[in-house]
Amino acid sequence: MGFAAALSVHPLATHAVGETVGHVLDTLGTEPDLVILFAGTAHTGALDDIAASIRHLLQPAVLVGTTTSTVIGGRHEVDDGGGLSLLAATGVAAQAFRTAPADLPAGTTALLALADPFSAPIADLLRDSPVPVVGGLASAARGPGGSRLVLDGAVHTDGAAVVALGNVAVESIVSQGCRPVGAPLIVTRASGTLVEELAGEPALARVRAILSALSAEDVALARHGLHLGRVVDESKATFDRGDFVVGPVLGADKRTGAVAVADEVTVGTTVQLHLRDAATAAEDLRALLRGQGADAALLFTCQGRGTGLFGVPHHDAGAVSDALDDAPLAGMSCAGELGPVGGRSLLHGLSASVALLHAGPVPGGPRHRGYGRDGE
């Protein structure tokens, strides 16, 4: 089994294909079992030709890919709409589908999903998959029909490109970049996406009480983006930040005391307020990567991260490359990132989801982590 990753920033598609394919040929030769392609928006119009050229030159058993606003290759995040990045693998079992397969091929260890954010049935895929799902939603489009999804010999503008991966161990981590504040609370009354009561009191009153005990710096962070984390595994005795799926607080109704969030919350759910800033996001990702190793990796990072969040370019790609000693790495910025937290595959925002690919079994068995080992 072998892996190779290649990145080109050449503006001409023919040159970009030549550079990336040439590196794969030098490293692995022809007929890899899987090639994953990430193309910047500048290459959208040429993607049919790009995909056809890669198929002709490399003759992969499976070719999948998509367009993205930021292409990731190695230590670099190319966020100007250019860039062409490939990850190729030999010795991997791969079967491609336009949607989640009804019956997984024997030996499937994970699903890789690249999807159009406007049309793909992501909720169904995540709910029904018996194995972890990693990947992301294409970020190149501003509306329906703008995405491009490569699936072997065709380029589509909707749906998804899903690959069932086998004969490779896939370890995943999801860095949500948040830290909890206050104490965990039980939702005692809710309606849809409105949290009406927390621990028997109006939700807004509880939130205000928690904020009043924070430092001035944390209050300022809350004003620019307060988040609510929902516990995934309620059977645990205590909760850390990796035990929560985090989403934004959208607003509040002063008259009723209800707080609006992005997803439906049910009565009995344990929740906790979270804050996000660049320092927390950086520390969270590096903590998750500490001690990790892999033969190759795929990085799916939110388009709201990057230079806009960290103030410097290439942050997430650099952190992953540092942790993995520059193992082959490719990826993209996403309109939503896919990865498991607490044993459930979920759709995330403002996160970095990393799929670590191992030629052999992961020591101790596969791990799909939020912060620490989920479920331990």
Secondary structure, 3 states (H helix, E strand, C coil): CEEEEEEECCCCHHHHHHHHHHHHHHHCCCCCCEEEEEEEHHHHHHHHHHHHHHHHHHCCCEEEEEEECCEEECCEEECCCCCEEEEEEECCEEEEECCCCCCCCCCEEEEEEEECCCCCCHHHHHHHCCCCEEEEECCCCCCCCCCCEEECCEEECCCEEEEEEECCEEEEEEECCEEEEEEEEEEEEEECCEEEEECCEEHHHHHHHHHHCCCHHHHHHHHHCEEEEEECCCCCCCCCHHHEEEEEEEEEECCCCEEEECCCCCCCCEEEEEEECHHHHHHHHHHHHCCCCCCEEEEEEECCCHHHHHCCCCHHHHHHHHHCCCCCEEEEEECCEEEEECCEEEEECCCEEEEEEECCCCCCCCCEECCCCCCC
